[in-house]
């Protein structure tokens, strides 16, 4: 198990330093938050990849329009908002 120039001894020393700095109780919390961040990043990357590869679904242009009389009556019933700045 070789991570670039990191050998087993360097990894062990790094783990000891992290334990001393953060304590045994914080290390699992830090690992969990890093794991959540990685999962969220992968999910976002896969969503973007899927959006690029799949065509967008066709938008239906035939939508049912609301009655015009009802929207005009609602507009007349609403008072004009007060201006905060003059």
Backbone torsions as a table, in degrees:
resi	resn	phi	psi	omega
1	UNK	NA	103.5	-175.7
2	UNK	-129.0	118.8	179.3
3	UNK	-104.8	86.4	-178.0
4	UNK	66.9	-119.3	178.0
5	UNK	-95.8	4.0	179.1
6	UNK	-86.4	123.2	174.5
7	UNK	-101.7	-171.6	-178.6
8	UNK	-64.8	-41.2	-178.1
9	UNK	-64.8	-42.5	179.3
10	UNK	-65.9	-40.5	177.9
11	UNK	-64.2	-40.3	179.0
12	UNK	-65.8	-42.2	177.7
13	UNK	-64.1	-39.6	177.5
14	UNK	-63.5	-41.1	178.0
15	UNK	-64.0	-41.3	178.1
16	UNK	-64.0	-41.5	179.2
17	UNK	-64.3	-42.7	178.2
18	UNK	-63.0	-42.0	178.2
19	UNK	-63.0	-39.8	-179.9
20	UNK	-68.7	-42.0	-177.3
21	UNK	-69.3	-45.8	-171.9
22	UNK	-102.6	-22.2	-178.0
23	UNK	89.3	159.9	-175.7
24	UNK	-70.1	-25.3	-179.0
25	UNK	-78.6	-32.6	-177.1
26	UNK	-81.9	-25.3	-175.4
27	UNK	-60.4	-45.2	177.1
28	UNK	-63.8	-34.9	177.9
29	UNK	-65.8	-41.6	178.9
30	UNK	-64.3	-43.6	178.2
31	UNK	-62.7	-40.3	179.0
32	UNK	-65.3	-41.5	-179.8
33	UNK	-68.2	-36.7	176.0
34	UNK	-65.4	-41.2	177.8
35	UNK	-61.9	-42.2	177.7
36	UNK	-63.0	-41.0	179.2
37	UNK	-64.0	-41.2	178.7
38	UNK	-65.4	-43.3	178.6
39	UNK	-62.3	-43.7	179.0
40	UNK	-63.5	-40.4	178.1
41	UNK	-62.5	-46.2	179.4
42	UNK	-63.4	-39.6	179.8
43	UNK	-63.7	-43.3	179.3
44	UNK	-66.0	-39.8	178.1
45	UNK	-63.2	-43.1	-179.6
46	UNK	-68.2	-34.2	176.7
47	UNK	-64.7	-43.5	179.3
48	UNK	-65.5	-42.0	179.0
49	UNK	-62.0	-42.0	179.5
50	UNK	-65.4	-40.1	178.8
51	UNK	-65.3	-33.2	179.2
52	UNK	-72.9	-42.4	-175.1
53	UNK	-77.4	-36.2	-177.8
54	UNK	-92.6	138.9	176.4
55	UNK	-72.5	153.3	179.1
56	UNK	-70.5	144.4	176.7
57	UNK	-66.3	148.4	-178.6
58	UNK	-67.7	137.2	179.1
59	UNK	-89.2	129.2	179.6
60	UNK	-74.1	124.3	-179.0
61	UNK	-85.6	-15.7	-179.6
62	UNK	-92.2	87.6	177.6
63	UNK	-105.4	150.9	178.9
64	UNK	-80.1	119.6	-178.2
65	UNK	-81.8	140.9	177.5
66	UNK	-70.3	154.2	179.4
67	UNK	-61.1	135.5	-176.4
68	UNK	-70.8	-31.9	-178.0
69	UNK	-65.9	-38.5	-177.8
70	UNK	-67.4	-40.6	-179.1
71	UNK	-69.7	-35.0	177.4
72	UNK	-66.6	-38.7	179.9
73	UNK	-66.9	-37.8	178.2
74	UNK	-66.5	-39.6	179.4
75	UNK	-64.3	-39.0	-179.5
76	UNK	-71.7	-30.4	-177.1
77	UNK	-77.6	-22.6	-178.8
78	UNK	-81.0	132.7	175.5
79	UNK	-76.6	157.0	179.2
80	UNK	-72.9	135.9	-178.7
81	UNK	-66.6	148.5	179.8
82	UNK	-76.2	145.0	178.0
83	UNK	-86.1	130.8	179.6
84	UNK	-82.5	-36.1	179.5
85	UNK	-113.8	137.8	-179.7
86	UNK	-110.5	NA	NA
